[in-house]
């Protein structure tokens, strides 16, 4: 099962979210999270954080204390990418 998770992430064209991986493998997200952490700790996967995207004008509107507190900023889901995919992408740039 662990190998199948890694192979699916490696086969994805770019980062893949936990929910998409769960759908493709028909495995509960809670169970997948531990498997993905296993591969990340071994250096086979990289986790791209679900950071908030900045305000459109770059400076913000001033109505809140920043992107993490802003109700208008989209928070992207965490995604996972195989380390070999990153190395290949860097080599072609």
C-alpha positions in Angstrom: 0.0 0.0 0.0 2.8 2.5 0.9 4.5 1.8 -2.5 1.2 2.4 -4.3 0.8 5.8 -2.7 4.3 6.8 -3.7 3.9 5.6 -7.2 0.6 7.5 -7.6 2.3 10.7 -6.4 5.2 10.1 -8.8 2.9 9.5 -11.7 0.9 12.7 -11.1 1.8 15.6 -13.4 2.8 18.1 -10.7 1.6 18.5 -7.2 -1.4 16.4 -6.0 -3.6 17.2 -3.1 -4.6 14.8 -0.3 -8.2 14.8 -1.5 -7.3 14.0 -5.1 -5.0 11.2 -3.9 -7.7 9.9 -1.7 -10.1 9.8 -4.6 -7.7 8.1 -7.0 -6.7 5.4 -4.5 -10.0 5.1 -2.7 -8.3 5.4 0.7 -9.5 7.6 3.5 -7.6 10.9 3.8 -6.8 10.2 7.5 -5.1 6.9 6.5 -3.3 8.6 3.6 -1.9 11.4 5.7 0.3 9.0 7.7 1.5 7.3 4.5 2.4 10.6 2.9 4.3 11.6 6.1 6.2 8.4 5.9 7.5 9.2 2.4 8.1 12.8 3.3 10.3 11.8 6.2 12.3 9.6 4.0 12.9 12.4 1.5 10.8 10.9 -1.3 8.0 13.5 -1.2 7.9 17.2 -0.6 5.0 18.8 1.0 3.9 22.1 -0.5 2.1 24.1 2.2 -1.4 25.4 1.7 -0.3 28.9 2.2 -2.7 31.7 1.8 -2.4 33.6 -1.4 -1.5 37.3 -1.0 -3.9 40.1 -1.5 -4.5 41.1 -5.1 -2.9 44.5 -4.8 0.1 43.2 -2.8 -0.4 45.6 0.1 -3.7 44.5 1.4 -6.8 46.5 2.1 -5.9 47.2 5.7 -9.1 45.8 7.1 -7.5 42.8 8.9 -4.2 41.9 10.5 -2.8 40.0 7.5 -3.4 37.2 5.1 -3.9 34.5 7.7 -6.8 36.4 9.3 -8.3 37.8 6.1 -11.7 36.3 5.3 -11.3 37.2 1.6 -8.0 35.4 1.0 -8.1 31.9 -0.5 -6.2 29.2 1.4 -4.8 26.6 -0.9 -4.8 22.9 0.1 -1.5 21.2 1.0 -0.2 19.2 -1.9 2.5 16.6 -2.4 5.1 16.2 -5.1 7.6 13.4 -5.7 11.2 14.5 -5.2 12.3 13.0 -8.5 9.6 15.2 -10.2 11.1 18.3 -8.6 14.6 17.4 -9.8 13.4 16.7 -13.3 11.5 20.0 -13.4 14.6 21.9 -12.2 16.7 20.3 -14.9 14.4 21.4 -17.7 14.2 25.0 -16.6 
